[in-house]
Amino acid sequence: MTFLEMNGTVLHHKVRLSGKTSVVFLNSLGTDLRIWDDVASLLPDDWTVLQIDKRGHGLSETGDADMKTYAADVAALMDHYCLGPALICGVSIGGMIAQQLFHARSDLVSSMVLSNTAARIGDAASWQARLDQLDEVGLEALADGILERWFSAAFRFDRPSDLQGYRSMLARTPAEGYATACRAIRDTDLRDQTSQIDAPVICISGTEDLATPSHIVAQFAQSIPKASVVEISGAGHLPCIETPLEVAAVIKGIAQQG
């Protein structure tokens, strides 16, 4: 475990400093850096890999944040390790953080894999409803409904032990850290800036994703000049967990393009 104070907050992260090709992994709402472990293990041993618990998640300290803050934390860690330009790979809110990082520090970004995400996810009313529910009943009571949006029906049926493990990961997320991230998503709309993204981008969607359905991801990709879409059959909102082989193949493919 590695901890560093960045921007006034202690951030937990895992880093493997190996070679010139660098990949930075950014997590979804209510998860920690371990959701990328299976994908990272499939990448070449001579690649540098950085996995980060965003503030308020995993073992990172909780602190006030908006999307710009999360991106600034990533930039600070990358600067500390002299990484960049790197391939930035983010899922859900992690994909929004990746976009924000590009807009703030394009020098750190060589390409992006934006998984199950968009420039705007949901709307203010839906996220405020989530926040109100969180206040009323707590994250534990919301967990089962969230898992149905995260994972395909096949995953939930075939891998009950894994499902319970990820339920525990979600339910143990600090309530304030989860709420802070919800507010950040609620208040972020990057649609006016997507045409400015001039780095190569691959957008990943899952046919069973209920949170960011395939048509939403396809529309998002159309707004980015150099973006293409890879749709993974049978995957839900977190292909990095359900289909790591396919996600790793996408990452290796875009890295070879560079």
C-alpha positions in Angstrom: 0.0 0.0 0.0 1.3 3.5 -0.9 0.0 6.7 0.6 0.9 10.3 -0.4 -0.6 13.6 0.6 -1.7 15.5 -2.5 -3.7 18.7 -2.5 -4.2 18.4 1.2 -5.6 14.9 1.1 -3.9 11.5 1.6 -4.4 9.4 -1.4 -4.0 5.6 -1.5 -2.6 4.2 -4.7 -0.7 1.3 -6.2 2.1 1.9 -8.7 4.4 -0.3 -10.8 7.1 1.7 -12.4 8.5 -0.4 -15.2 8.8 1.2 -18.6 7.9 3.9 -21.1 4.3 2.8 -21.7 2.2 4.2 -18.8 -1.4 3.5 -17.9 -3.4 5.2 -15.3 -6.6 3.6 -14.0 -9.5 5.6 -12.5 -12.4 3.9 -10.7 -16.2 4.1 -10.7 -18.5 5.4 -8.0 -18.5 3.2 -4.8 -15.4 1.1 -5.8 -11.7 1.1 -5.1 -8.6 0.5 -7.2 -9.0 -3.3 -7.0 -11.6 -3.3 -9.7 -8.7 -2.9 -12.2 -6.5 -5.7 -10.8 -7.5 -8.3 -13.3 -7.0 -5.9 -16.3 -3.7 -4.7 -15.0 -2.4 -8.3 -14.5 -3.0 -8.9 -18.3 -0.8 -6.0 -19.4 2.9 -6.4 -20.3 5.2 -6.6 -17.3 7.3 -3.7 -18.7 4.4 -1.2 -18.6 4.1 1.3 -15.8 0.7 1.1 -14.1 -0.9 3.5 -11.6 -4.1 2.6 -9.9 -5.7 5.3 -7.6 -8.4 5.4 -4.9 -10.0 8.7 -5.5 -10.6 10.7 -2.3 -13.4 9.4 -0.2 -13.1 5.9 -1.7 -11.0 2.8 -0.7 -8.2 3.8 1.7 -7.9 7.4 0.5 -8.8 10.2 2.9 -12.2 11.8 2.5 -12.2 15.4 1.5 -14.3 18.0 -0.3 -14.1 17.5 -4.1 -15.7 18.3 -7.5 -14.6 16.8 -10.8 -11.8 19.3 -11.1 -10.5 18.3 -7.7 -10.5 14.6 -8.6 -8.6 15.4 -11.8 -6.1 17.6 -9.9 -5.4 14.7 -7.6 -4.6 12.4 -10.6 -2.4 15.1 -12.1 -0.5 15.6 -8.8 0.2 11.8 -8.5 1.3 11.6 -12.2 3.6 14.6 -11.7 5.0 13.0 -8.5 6.0 9.9 -10.4 7.0 11.8 -13.6 4.3 10.0 -15.6 2.9 11.4 -18.8 1.9 11.6 -21.4 0.0 8.4 -20.4 -2.9 6.3 -21.5 -5.8 7.2 -19.1 -8.4 4.5 -18.5 -11.4 5.4 -16.6 -14.8 3.8 -16.0 -18.0 5.7 -15.2 -17.1 8.7 -13.0 -13.5 7.6 -13.7 -14.1 8.4 -17.3 -15.4 11.8 -16.4 -12.3 12.4 -14.3 -10.2 11.4 -17.3 -12.0 13.9 -19.5 -11.5 16.6 -16.9 -7.8 15.7 -16.7 -7.5 16.1 -20.4 -9.2 19.5 -20.4 -6.9 20.7 -17.5 -3.7 19.0 -18.3 -3.6 17.6 -21.8 0.2 17.3 -21.5 -0.4 14.3 -19.3 -2.7 12.4 -21.7 -1.5 10.5 -24.8 -4.8 8.6 -25.3 -7.9 7.5 -23.4 -10.0 4.5 -22.8 -13.4 5.8 -21.6 -15.4 2.9 -20.3 -19.2 3.1 -19.7 -19.2 6.8 -19.3 -20.2 10.0 -21.0 -19.6 13.8 -20.8 -22.9 14.0 -18.8 -24.2 11.1 -16.9 -27.9 11.3 -15.8 -29.3 14.6 -14.8 -29.4 16.8 -11.7 -32.8 15.5 -10.5 -31.7 11.8 -10.6 -28.5 12.4 -8.7 -30.3 14.6 -6.1 -32.8 11.7 -5.7 -29.8 9.4 -5.1 -28.4 11.8 -2.5 -31.7 12.1 -0.7 -32.0 8.3 -0.6 -28.5 8.1 0.8 -29.4 10.5 3.6 -32.6 8.7 4.3 -31.6 5.0 4.3 -27.9 4.8 3.9 -25.7 3.1 1.3 -26.2 -0.4 2.7 -29.9 -0.3 1.9 -29.2 1.0 -1.6 -26.5 -1.6 -2.4 -28.7 -4.3 -4.0 -30.3 -1.9 -6.5 -27.0 -0.4 -7.4 -25.5 -3.9 -8.1 -28.3 -4.6 -10.5 -27.2 -1.6 -12.5 -23.5 -2.5 -12.2 -23.6 -6.2 -13.3 -25.3 -8.3 -15.9 -27.9 -10.8 -14.8 -25.5 -13.6 -15.9 -22.7 -12.3 -13.6 -25.1 -12.0 -10.7 -26.3 -15.5 -11.1 -23.1 -17.3 -12.0 -20.7 -15.5 -9.6 -22.6 -15.1 -6.3 -19.5 -15.0 -4.1 -17.9 -12.2 -6.3 -21.2 -10.4 -6.2 -21.2 -10.4 -2.4 -17.6 -9.2 -2.4 -18.4 -6.2 -4.6 -21.5 -5.5 -2.5 -19.2 -5.3 0.5 -16.9 -3.0 -1.3 -19.8 -0.7 -2.2 -21.5 -0.8 1.2 -18.2 0.0 3.0 -17.5 3.1 1.0 -17.6 6.1 3.3 -21.0 7.7 3.0 -19.5 11.2 2.7 -17.1 10.0 0.0 -19.9 8.5 -2.0 -22.1 11.5 -1.6 -19.3 13.8 -2.7 -18.8 11.8 -5.8 -22.5 11.9 -6.5 -22.6 15.6 -6.2 -19.6 15.9 -8.5 -21.4 13.9 -11.2 -24.6 15.8 -10.6 -22.8 19.1 -11.2 -20.6 18.1 -14.1 -21.5 18.6 -17.8 -18.5 18.4 -20.2 -20.5 18.2 -23.4 -19.4 21.6 -24.7 -15.8 20.5 -24.4 -15.8 17.1 -26.0 -15.0 18.4 -29.5 -11.7 19.7 -28.1 -10.4 16.3 -27.2 -7.8 15.6 -29.9 -6.2 12.5 -28.4 -7.1 9.0 -29.6 -10.0 7.7 -27.6 -11.8 4.3 -27.4 -15.1 4.3 -25.7 -16.2 0.9 -24.2 -19.9 0.0 -23.7 -21.6 -3.1 -22.4 -24.8 -4.5 -23.9 -26.1 -5.2 -20.4 -25.2 -1.8 -18.9 -28.2 -0.2 -17.2 -26.3 2.9 -15.9 -24.8 4.1 -19.2 -26.5 2.1 -22.0 -24.7 1.4 -25.2 -26.6 4.1 -27.2 -25.5 6.7 -24.6 -21.9 5.7 -25.0 -22.2 5.7 -28.8 -23.6 9.2 -28.8 -20.8 10.3 -26.6 -18.2 8.8 -28.8 -19.6 10.6 -31.8 -18.9 14.0 -30.2 -15.1 13.2 -29.9 -13.1 13.7 -33.1 -10.8 10.7 -32.8 -13.1 8.3 -30.9 -14.3 4.8 -31.7 -16.5 2.4 -29.8 -16.0 -1.1 -28.7 -19.3 -2.7 -27.4 -18.7 -5.8 -25.2 -21.5 -8.3 -25.5 -22.9 -9.5 -22.2 -21.0 -6.9 -20.0 -22.7 -4.6 -17.6 -21.5 -1.3 -16.2 -18.1 -2.6 -15.1 -16.5 -4.6 -17.9 -13.1 -4.3 -16.1 -14.6 -6.8 -13.6 -16.8 -8.9 -15.9 -14.7 -9.1 -19.0 -11.1 -8.1 -18.2 -9.6 -9.9 -21.2 -11.6 -7.8 -23.6 -10.8 -4.6 -21.7 -7.1 -5.4 -21.6 -7.2 -6.1 -25.4 -8.7 -2.6 -26.0 -6.0 -1.0 -23.9 -3.1 -2.9 -25.6 -4.6 -2.0 -29.0 -4.8 1.7 -28.4 -1.3 1.7 -26.8 0.1 0.1 -30.0 -1.6 2.8 -32.1 0.5 5.4 -30.2 
